Amino acid sequence: MALNLNQQLAGAERISPGLGSTPPKSASRAYIIGMPIASAGLWMAVLAPALVVLAIKVSEITTPDTRAGALSLVAGVGAAVALLANPFFGRLSDRTTSRFGMRKPWIVGGSLIGLAALFLLGSATEVGAVLVAWVVAQLGFNAALAALVATLPDQAGPTERGRLSGLIGMTLPIGLVAAAFFAQMFETALQMAVVPGIVGTTIAIAFAFTFKDRVLTEKPAPLNVKEILGSFYFNPEDYPGLGWAWVTKFLVYVGYCAGLLYLPYFFTDHFHVAETQVTSLVFQATLVSSAGTVITSLAGGWISDRLGKRKSMVIISALIMMGGLVVIATSTNTGQVLVGQGILGLGLGVFSAVDVALITDLLPGDQSENAKTFGVFNIAQALPQSLVPAIAFPVIALGGYPALFLGGAVVGIIGALLVTRIKGVK
């Protein structure tokens, strides 16, 4: 007889928050298949608006003189909300005592809230309404993503985390391509936002019924201001390995963002490419980079599991990424830039896979703050997107775009080498 809704959601491993729990030696086949698909679905749902819907919707309800500022406001506030929402909701997920589990309520609830916000976004008629809808969408989907990635240490044993991390590393570029695919199929902003959202949300909710979630048997103490602020950091003195891993990820992504954010201007200002051709070149660069990421993500995680080594793989992959930046910086034509982007993507695939596995191996043994910790590491990946533009202007003024790319490569290499400071993980 098929289980009813409550029985399916309530199927879970019951644990005490003080005692922690030991993850299974092997994740189920349903989890291995379903988790990456759910991750790609959620990324597709949230990236479709970010790619095209926001710009189209803002253009519909503003004038040519005001649309740039309006889009900057909506996108900027949304990015800030996403930066804070991921670790905060991760912290709440770690403290959730629902009989349905710690992660499932957030995956299901966050997905549904995000989808509802996409309906509001697509039908908005004022900039304020677009802003509110996008903020709510970011809150919902980041809550779902934070809980989803925290299922990895809950469900998988150490010997298969690299392989699963590799699958997860493929999901963002796959979600990006899927979002672009759906966007070009429809004509209205509402359709472009809602259809990918429905597909992604359906996939994520379906995944929630496929695994046995953890359940806390004791209610944690109420959150206070200190606890809330603690959602955005962990003490590196208590967890030095996690501290060095955070710095490594942050610096590598500083280098990555240095080569990503200013690529359109590099084409126009350095190679004097016509603005009408820039969009096509940026798409080609994104496609080449994403293809490289997908190709190496799974292989990198699998090799890391087979060798039982994380740190050396982090160093090698980060050096490949920064080598791509050097190729871009020294390019004499746009074809060489695309080659550099391909190299950058190849390195990023391995780095993304092994980095998640490394963090998972370093998580505290009591397993009580897994989602919160992953959320803090999400800051290491997202923060460079805000910091690099502030640093880039004087660097470009002094040495041009090649100086920015080479400087980013140096920062990324330093970050890669700092991973050697981590103890207790090979």
ABEGO torsion letter per residue (X at the ends): XBBBAAAAAABBBBBBAAAEBBBBABBBAAAAAAAAAAAAAAAAAAAAAAAAAAAAAAAAABBAAAAAAAAAAAAAAAAAAAAAAAAAAAAAAAABABAAEAAAAAAAAAAAAAAAAAAAAAABABAAAAAAAAAAAAAAAAAAAAAAAAAAAAABBAAAAAAAAAAAAAAAAAAAAAAAAAAAABABAAAAAAAAAAAAAAAAAAAAAABBBBBBABBBBBBBAAAAAAAABBBAAABAAAAAAAAAAAAAAAAAAAAAAAAAAAAAAAAGBBAAAAAAAAAAAAAAAAAAAAAAAAAAAAAAAAAGBAAAAAAAAAAAAAAAAAAAAABABAAAAAAAAAAAAAAAAAAAAAAAAAAAAABBAAGAAAAAAAAAAAAAAAAAAAAAAAAAAAAAAAAEAAAAAAAAAAAAAAAAAAAAABBGBX
